[in-house]
Amino acid sequence: MKKTCFICGTPVLELPFGYDEEDELCTMIKLRISQIVSQLITVGVTEFITDCEFGVPLWGAEIVLAHKIFRPDVLLRTYLPYENQAAKWTPDWRRRYFDIQKNADDCVIYNNSGLCMQSLNDDADIVLYIGNDSNLRGGDLFIKKKIIYIIAI
């Protein structure tokens, strides 16, 4: 039976290190995401989904793609809230974003952020949320009904 994990988290500007991916906390978070993804694969999660927003969702997608090198049976699907999602990003972030889309097993563009989030919720059996559970806001409350792995920041 297929099990699907939705990777999401606190918006990057709300993280203590912001856009600084070389910050020690950011490095530790990425390592912990990788450890949890590995554990989830071990217990039978075969599919990961994300909306590819910059920050946790993008890092999660990159981490899943790294795991696919050794586990090609693991799938990555991206659910994009709108077509020009990365239009105003820096060239490096755009390159990373488009590399993910090129290497993902499937990419769905919704052009409606509410529908995108609803689909992520509907398709997920498990949610990996990186942030602080006290930071969960209205749009994120859907994760309360799933099995959640929270990395507190």
N, CA, C and O of each residue as an XYZ file, in Angstrom:
612
protein
N       0.826     -1.184      0.000
C       0.000      0.000      0.000
C       0.876      1.255      0.000
O       1.811      1.360      0.794
N       0.578      2.191     -0.875
C       1.333      3.432     -0.999
C       1.091      4.330      0.211
O      -0.046      4.519      0.642
N       2.179      4.879      0.751
C       2.081      5.883      1.808
C       2.744      7.154      1.297
O       3.821      7.109      0.702
N       2.094      8.284      1.534
C       2.567      9.558      1.015
C       2.831     10.540      2.154
O       2.037     10.662      3.086
N       3.962     11.234      2.058
C       4.342     12.235      3.057
C       4.407     13.615      2.409
O       5.048     13.798      1.374
N       3.742     14.571      3.026
C       3.759     15.971      2.609
C       4.806     16.697      3.447
O       4.731     16.694      4.676
N       5.781     17.317      2.788
C       6.834     18.065      3.477
C       6.503     19.548      3.412
O       6.357     20.111      2.327
N       6.385     20.186      4.587
C       6.046     21.603      4.652
C       6.678     22.222      5.887
O       7.308     21.525      6.682
N       6.511     23.522      6.049
C       7.079     24.156      7.223
C       6.845     25.643      7.294
O       6.185     26.241      6.444
N       7.409     26.218      8.333
C       7.340     27.648      8.574
C       7.928     28.391      7.383
O       8.970     27.985      6.868
N       7.286     29.478      6.925
C       7.860     30.271      5.824
C       9.284     30.717      6.146
O       9.602     31.036      7.292
N      10.132     30.735      5.128
C      11.557     30.986      5.315
C      11.832     32.305      6.040
O      12.771     32.374      6.833
N      11.057     33.333      5.797
C      11.309     34.607      6.467
C      10.981     34.578      7.955
O      11.393     35.465      8.702
N      10.238     33.558      8.383
C       9.924     33.421      9.806
C      10.932     32.534     10.527
O      10.860     32.382     11.746
N      11.869     31.949      9.789
C      12.919     31.150     10.409
C      13.967     32.085     11.004
O      14.197     33.166     10.462
N      14.606     31.695     12.105
C      15.559     32.595     12.760
C      16.736     32.997     11.868
O      17.330     34.055     12.076
N      17.074     32.177     10.891
C      18.220     32.458     10.025
C      17.809     33.026      8.669
O      18.671     33.333      7.846
N      16.508     33.170      8.423
C      16.030     33.731      7.160
C      16.516     32.948      5.952
O      16.312     31.737      5.864
N      17.158     33.644      5.024
C      17.619     33.019      3.789
C      19.037     32.452      3.885
O      19.557     31.937      2.895
N      19.669     32.536      5.052
C      21.061     32.108      5.212
C      21.150     30.583      5.362
O      21.070     30.053      6.470
N      21.314     29.901      4.247
C      21.363     28.440      4.272
C      22.678     27.890      4.836
O      22.799     26.686      5.063
N      23.647     28.752      5.060
C      24.905     28.304      5.653
C      24.887     28.430      7.173
O      25.848     28.043      7.839
N      23.825     28.957      7.711
C      23.664     29.052      9.151
C      23.653     27.652      9.753
O      23.109     26.721      9.160
N      24.245     27.507     10.912
C      24.343     26.198     11.561
C      22.968     25.571     11.813
O      22.798     24.365     11.630
N      21.988     26.375     12.231
C      20.653     25.839     12.482
C      20.023     25.324     11.191
O      19.378     24.275     11.188
N      20.206     26.053     10.104
C      19.668     25.608      8.815
C      20.288     24.269      8.413
O      19.590     23.354      7.978
N      21.595     24.172      8.565
C      22.292     22.916      8.237
C      21.770     21.766      9.085
O      21.577     20.660      8.583
N      21.541     22.023     10.372
C      21.025     20.987     11.267
C      19.605     20.583     10.870
O      19.258     19.403     10.928
N      18.786     21.554     10.469
C      17.415     21.245     10.047
C      17.429     20.362      8.807
O      16.692     19.379      8.738
N      18.256     20.702      7.835
C      18.343     19.895      6.608
C      18.809     18.473      6.923
O      18.298     17.510      6.352
N      19.769     18.344      7.822
C      20.234     17.016      8.217
C      19.103     16.231      8.878
O      18.931     15.043      8.610
N      18.338     16.890      9.737
C      17.232     16.208     10.430
C      16.134     15.816      9.442
O      15.551     14.739      9.563
N      15.849     16.681      8.467
C      14.875     16.321      7.436
C      15.340     15.067      6.711
O      14.553     14.149      6.477
N      16.612     15.029      6.358
C      17.156     13.862      5.651
C      17.037     12.600      6.497
O      16.697     11.538      5.976
N      17.310     12.704      7.782
C      17.186     11.543      8.677
C      15.747     11.056      8.739
O      15.497      9.853      8.673
N      14.805     11.974      8.864
C      13.399     11.577      8.952
C      12.925     10.992      7.627
O      12.200      9.997      7.625
N      13.314     11.582      6.505
C      12.947     11.021      5.194
C      13.474      9.595      5.088
O      12.761      8.704      4.626
N      14.705      9.373      5.506
C      15.276      8.023      5.482
C      14.470      7.064      6.351
O      14.196      5.934      5.947
N      14.093      7.514      7.543
C      13.293      6.679      8.443
C      11.929      6.377      7.835
O      11.446      5.247      7.917
N      11.310      7.381      7.226
C       9.999      7.174      6.620
C      10.077      6.177      5.465
O       9.190      5.338      5.310
N      11.119      6.264      4.667
C      11.309      5.296      3.578
C      11.454      3.892      4.156
O      10.901      2.934      3.617
N      12.194      3.776      5.245
C      12.406      2.471      5.891
C      11.105      1.847      6.369
O      10.956      0.625      6.341
N      10.152      2.682      6.810
C       8.876      2.148      7.311
C       7.794      2.104      6.236
O       6.625      1.864      6.540
N       8.178      2.334      4.980
C       7.230      2.108      3.894
C       6.653      3.316      3.188
O       5.786      3.164      2.327
N       7.109      4.515      3.528
C       6.648      5.685      2.776
C       7.342      5.640      1.413
O       8.568      5.573      1.331
N       6.550      5.676      0.358
C       7.107      5.528     -0.990
C       6.953      6.789     -1.837
O       7.477      6.860     -2.949
N       6.239      7.777     -1.315
C       5.978      8.969     -2.107
C       6.044     10.211     -1.219
O       5.539     10.221     -0.097
N       6.676     11.250     -1.746
C       6.788     12.522     -1.045
C       6.214     13.603     -1.942
O       6.428     13.601     -3.154
N       5.473     14.537     -1.325
C       4.863     15.630     -2.082
C       5.216     16.954     -1.404
O       5.394     17.019     -0.188
N       5.312     17.992     -2.210
C       5.654     19.313     -1.706
C       5.158     20.370     -2.676
O       4.911     20.091     -3.849
N       5.014     21.607     -2.162
C       4.614     22.703     -3.050
C       5.821     23.496     -3.556
O       5.656     24.467     -4.296
N       7.012     23.099     -3.171
C       8.271     23.673     -3.679
C       8.473     25.143     -3.355
O       9.259     25.809     -4.030
N       7.790     25.674     -2.345
C       8.079     27.042     -1.923
C       9.516     27.078     -1.416
O      10.039     26.077     -0.927
N      10.162     28.271     -1.541
C      11.536     28.357     -1.073
C      11.564     28.181      0.435
O      10.740     28.743      1.157
N      12.512     27.403      0.893
C      12.652     27.079      2.303
C      12.424     25.587      2.478
O      12.876     24.782      1.664
N      11.734     25.230      3.523
C      11.532     23.825      3.890
C      11.011     22.965      2.730
O      11.582     21.903      2.484
N       9.959     23.365      2.005
C       9.464     22.507      0.928
C      10.506     22.256     -0.169
O      10.631     21.137     -0.667
N      11.250     23.302     -0.541
C      12.291     23.156     -1.560
C      13.414     22.272     -1.052
O      13.882     21.388     -1.769
N      13.853     22.504      0.188
C      14.924     21.675      0.754
C      14.474     20.223      0.843
O      15.242     19.309      0.543
N      13.226     20.013      1.259
C      12.706     18.652      1.350
C      12.722     17.949      0.008
O      13.082     16.775     -0.081
N      12.331     18.669     -1.042
C      12.343     18.077     -2.386
C      13.762     17.705     -2.799
O      13.989     16.627     -3.348
N      14.710     18.590     -2.538
C      16.106     18.294     -2.874
C      16.602     17.070     -2.104
O      17.334     16.244     -2.649
N      16.205     16.960     -0.852
C      16.618     15.825     -0.021
C      16.005     14.527     -0.536
O      16.689     13.506     -0.605
N      14.737     14.556     -0.893
C      14.098     13.348     -1.448
C      14.796     12.931     -2.734
O      15.049     11.745     -2.942
N      15.107     13.888     -3.595
C      15.821     13.546     -4.840
C      17.177     12.920     -4.547
O      17.602     12.017     -5.268
N      17.860     13.374     -3.514
C      19.140     12.759     -3.129
C      18.926     11.317     -2.674
O      19.736     10.444     -2.986
N      17.849     11.060     -1.943
C      17.546      9.692     -1.493
C      17.179      8.792     -2.673
O      17.445      7.591     -2.638
N      16.575      9.357     -3.709
C      16.170      8.572     -4.883
C      17.375      7.962     -5.609
O      17.222      6.986     -6.343
N      18.552      8.521     -5.412
C      19.752      7.947     -6.031
C      19.920      6.495     -5.586
O      20.281      5.630     -6.383
N      19.654      6.242     -4.310
C      19.803      4.895     -3.753
C      18.486      4.138     -3.678
O      18.481      2.916     -3.533
N      17.369      4.854     -3.775
C      16.050      4.235     -3.704
C      15.181      4.763     -4.853
O      14.291      5.585     -4.634
N      15.443      4.287     -6.078
C      14.698      4.801     -7.230
C      13.200      4.502     -7.173
O      12.428      5.069     -7.947
N      12.782      3.619     -6.266
C      11.359      3.317     -6.120
C      10.605      4.411     -5.379
O       9.374      4.434     -5.401
N      11.316      5.312     -4.729
C      10.699      6.429     -4.013
C      10.329      7.504     -5.030
O      11.106      7.809     -5.934
N       9.134      8.074     -4.875
C       8.636      9.072     -5.821
C       8.604     10.460     -5.188
O       8.368     10.608     -3.989
N       8.848     11.473     -6.021
C       8.670     12.858     -5.619
C       7.686     13.496     -6.588
O       7.895     13.497     -7.801
N       6.606     14.040     -6.028
C       5.625     14.773     -6.834
C       5.563     16.203     -6.319
O       5.517     16.432     -5.110
N       5.562     17.159     -7.235
C       5.442     18.552     -6.832
C       4.066     19.069     -7.225
O       3.585     18.838     -8.334
N       3.451     19.768     -6.292
C       2.146     20.385     -6.494
C       2.400     21.894     -6.448
O       2.629     22.452     -5.375
N       2.360     22.537     -7.581
C       2.716     23.946     -7.641
C       1.474     24.824     -7.571
O       0.532     24.621     -8.338
N       1.459     25.801     -6.660
C       0.274     26.629     -6.491
C      -0.014     27.529     -7.692
O      -1.166     27.896     -7.925
N       1.014     27.886     -8.450
C       0.812     28.681     -9.663
C       2.040     28.554    -10.559
O       3.132     28.230    -10.091
N       1.852     28.807    -11.831
C       2.873     28.543    -12.834
C       4.142     29.375    -12.654
O       5.245     28.859    -12.838
N       4.006     30.627    -12.305
C       5.172     31.498    -12.176
C       5.667     31.606    -10.740
O       6.133     32.665    -10.318
N       5.569     30.543    -10.010
C       5.921     30.524     -8.594
C       7.319     31.078     -8.328
O       7.510     31.817     -7.362
N       8.288     30.739     -9.159
C       9.677     31.134     -8.915
C      10.104     32.347     -9.740
O      11.294     32.651     -9.817
N       9.163     33.030    -10.346
C       9.487     34.129    -11.274
C      10.340     35.228    -10.652
O      11.198     35.793    -11.330
N      10.127     35.539     -9.396
C      10.860     36.645     -8.763
C      11.976     36.165     -7.842
O      12.524     36.951     -7.070
N      12.311     34.897     -7.919
C      13.379     34.346     -7.091
C      14.737     34.706     -7.684
O      14.831     35.124     -8.838
N      15.785     34.540     -6.885
C      17.144     34.774     -7.385
C      17.474     33.710     -8.429
O      16.843     32.653     -8.446
N      18.446     33.969     -9.295
C      18.821     32.973    -10.310
C      19.190     31.612     -9.711
O      18.833     30.579    -10.278
N      19.895     31.592     -8.582
C      20.278     30.313     -7.974
C      19.062     29.553     -7.474
O      18.968     28.344     -7.684
N      18.135     30.227     -6.822
C      16.929     29.552     -6.327
C      16.079     29.053     -7.485
O      15.500     27.969     -7.421
N      16.009     29.858     -8.552
C      15.250     29.430     -9.730
C      15.869     28.169    -10.343
O      15.156     27.241    -10.725
N      17.199     28.147    -10.430
C      17.880     26.955    -10.976
C      17.529     25.735    -10.142
O      17.208     24.683    -10.696
N      17.583     25.855     -8.829
C      17.257     24.735     -7.943
C      15.813     24.299     -8.129
O      15.519     23.106     -8.207
N      14.916     25.273     -8.198
C      13.490     25.004     -8.386
C      13.255     24.227     -9.685
O      12.554     23.216     -9.688
N      13.840     24.699    -10.782
C      13.620     24.031    -12.070
C      14.338     22.682    -12.146
O      13.873     21.780    -12.842
N      15.460     22.531    -11.443
C      16.110     21.211    -11.362
C      15.185     20.209    -10.666
O      15.099     19.049    -11.070
N      14.506     20.662     -9.633
C      13.562     19.782     -8.932
C      12.439     19.377     -9.873
O      12.095     18.198     -9.962
N      11.865     20.352    -10.578
C      10.758     20.033    -11.496
C      11.211     19.049    -12.568
O      10.464     18.145    -12.941
N      12.425     19.222    -13.059
C      12.956     18.344    -14.107
C      13.148     16.911    -13.594
O      12.960     15.952    -14.342
N      13.520     16.770    -12.324
C      13.837     15.452    -11.774
C      12.714     14.814    -10.968
O      12.816     13.651    -10.580
N      11.655     15.555    -10.714
C      10.506     14.997     -9.984
C       9.794     13.970    -10.871
O       9.881     14.021    -12.098
N       9.102     13.059    -10.236
C       8.358     12.036    -10.983
C       7.080     12.594    -11.584
O       6.572     12.065    -12.573
N       6.557     13.666    -10.989
C       5.336     14.269    -11.496
C       5.278     15.713    -11.000
O       5.762     16.022     -9.911
N       4.693     16.577    -11.793
C       4.530     17.980    -11.436
C       3.135     18.407    -11.863
O       2.761     18.279    -13.029
N       2.365     18.920    -10.897
C       1.018     19.387    -11.184
C       0.962     20.877    -10.866
O       1.345     21.294     -9.773
N       0.486     21.678    -11.814
C       0.344     23.113    -11.603
C      -1.147     23.413    -11.419
O      -1.966     23.098    -12.283
N      -1.480     24.020    -10.294
C      -2.882     24.272     -9.955
C      -3.378     25.654    -10.355
O      -4.560     25.813    -10.663
N      -2.499     26.663    -10.357
C      -2.897     28.053    -10.575
C      -3.999     28.487     -9.612
O      -4.855     29.309     -9.940
N      -3.948     27.906     -8.409
C      -4.898     28.229     -7.347
C      -4.280     27.695     -6.058
O      -4.276     26.485     -5.832
N      -3.759     28.579     -5.211
C      -3.038     28.106     -4.031
C      -3.929     27.339     -3.062
O      -3.466     26.393     -2.424
N      -5.205     27.728     -2.937
C      -6.113     26.996     -2.046
C      -6.346     25.571     -2.513
O      -6.327     24.643     -1.705
N      -6.564     25.388     -3.809
C      -6.755     24.054     -4.373
C      -5.489     23.216     -4.240
O      -5.555     22.015     -3.974
N      -4.338     23.857     -4.427
C      -3.060     23.159     -4.274
C      -2.919     22.620     -2.848
O      -2.601     21.447     -2.655
N      -3.156     23.481     -1.848
C      -3.028     23.052     -0.450
C      -4.042     21.959     -0.107
O      -3.723     21.027      0.631
N      -5.246     22.069     -0.632
C      -6.255     21.045     -0.381
C      -5.817     19.713     -0.969
O      -5.999     18.672     -0.337
N      -5.244     19.727     -2.163
C      -4.777     18.494     -2.798
C      -3.612     17.884     -2.022
O      -3.542     16.666     -1.859
N      -2.706     18.722     -1.549
C      -1.598     18.222     -0.725
C      -2.157     17.544      0.519
O      -1.710     16.459      0.890
N      -3.127     18.177      1.162
C      -3.764     17.615      2.343
C      -4.465     16.301      2.030
O      -4.295     15.314      2.747
N      -5.249     16.288      0.966
C      -6.019     15.087      0.620
C      -5.123     13.907      0.281
O      -5.446     12.766      0.611
N      -3.996     14.174     -0.376
C      -3.134     13.089     -0.851
C      -2.131     12.597      0.188
O      -1.510     11.552     -0.006
N      -1.963     13.328      1.285
C      -0.957     12.965      2.289
C      -1.513     12.037      3.358
O      -2.614     12.237      3.870
N      -0.723     11.016      3.682
C      -1.012     10.165      4.838
C      -0.264     10.679      6.060
O      -0.711     10.521      7.196
N       0.881     11.296      5.804
C       1.786     11.768      6.852
C       2.227     13.175      6.487
O       2.406     13.487      5.310
N       2.404     14.030      7.496
C       2.931     15.366      7.269
C       4.220     15.521      8.056
O       4.270     15.248      9.256
N       5.258     15.962      7.367
C       6.513     16.328      8.016
C       6.537     17.851      8.040
O       6.723     18.494      7.006
N       6.347     18.425      9.231
C       6.272     19.874      9.396
C       7.501     20.348     10.147
O       7.803     19.860     11.236
N       8.210     21.306      9.556
C       9.398     21.850     10.187
C       9.055     23.253     10.657
O       8.780     24.140      9.849
N       9.073     23.442     11.946
C       8.707     24.725     12.539
C       8.345     24.496     13.985
O       8.830     23.559     14.619
N       7.508     25.339     14.492
C       7.051     25.226     15.865
C       5.552     25.036     15.823
O       4.850     25.799     15.158
N       5.043     24.027     16.524
C       3.607     23.761     16.434
C       2.775     24.955     16.894
O       1.610     25.062     16.510
N       3.327     25.847     17.695
C       2.576     27.037     18.089
C       2.491     28.041     16.938
O       1.708     28.990     16.999
N       3.301     27.833     15.879
C       3.262     28.724     14.718
C       2.242     28.278     13.679
O       2.079     28.950     12.661
N       1.558     27.175     13.905
C       0.590     26.710     12.919
C      -0.528     27.737     12.804
O      -1.143     28.132     13.795
N      -0.772     28.155     11.575
C      -1.794     29.166     11.322
C      -2.960     28.527     10.590
O      -2.935     27.338     10.273
N      -3.971     29.324     10.328
C      -5.198     28.842      9.690
C      -4.970     27.917      8.524
O      -5.560     26.837      8.475
N      -4.127     28.306      7.573
C      -3.898     27.494      6.385
C      -3.201     26.189      6.686
O      -3.281     25.243      5.903
N      -2.512     26.129      7.821
C      -1.762     24.926      8.162
C      -2.525     23.992      9.101
O      -2.037     22.908      9.420
N      -3.691     24.390      9.538
C      -4.403     23.593     10.535
C      -4.819     22.226     10.024
O      -5.085     21.319     10.812
N      -4.878     22.073      8.702
C      -5.259     20.787      8.129
C      -4.333     19.671      8.597
O      -4.743     18.511      8.634
N      -3.105     19.994      8.952
C      -2.177     18.933      9.310
C      -2.499     18.296     10.657
O      -1.946     17.248     10.989
N      -3.371     18.901     11.423
C      -3.720     18.348     12.732
C      -4.349     16.962     12.620
O      -4.305     16.191     13.578
N      -4.929     16.633     11.475
C      -5.600     15.340     11.366
C      -4.696     14.234     10.800
O      -5.151     13.107     10.607
N      -3.450     14.540     10.541
C      -2.513     13.574      9.972
C      -1.496     13.143     11.019
O      -1.423     13.725     12.101
N      -0.721     12.132     10.694
C       0.423     11.765     11.520
C       1.480     12.821     11.250
O       1.869     13.018     10.098
N       1.948     13.497     12.272
C       2.831     14.637     12.073
C       4.182     14.402     12.752
O       4.262     13.937     13.890
N       5.229     14.737     12.019
C       6.566     14.785     12.567
C       6.917     16.268     12.591
O       7.011     16.894     11.536
N       7.111     16.837     13.771
C       7.414     18.255     13.886
C       8.847     18.412     14.364
O       9.253     17.842     15.377
N       9.596     19.195     13.616
C      10.917     19.585     14.074
C      10.740     20.984     14.645
O      10.507     21.935     13.898
N      10.848     21.115     15.957
C      10.654     22.411     16.592
C      11.882     23.288     16.380
O      13.020     22.836     16.508
N      11.628     24.537     16.056
C      12.728     25.490     15.857
C      12.688     26.509     16.977
O      13.522     27.413     17.018
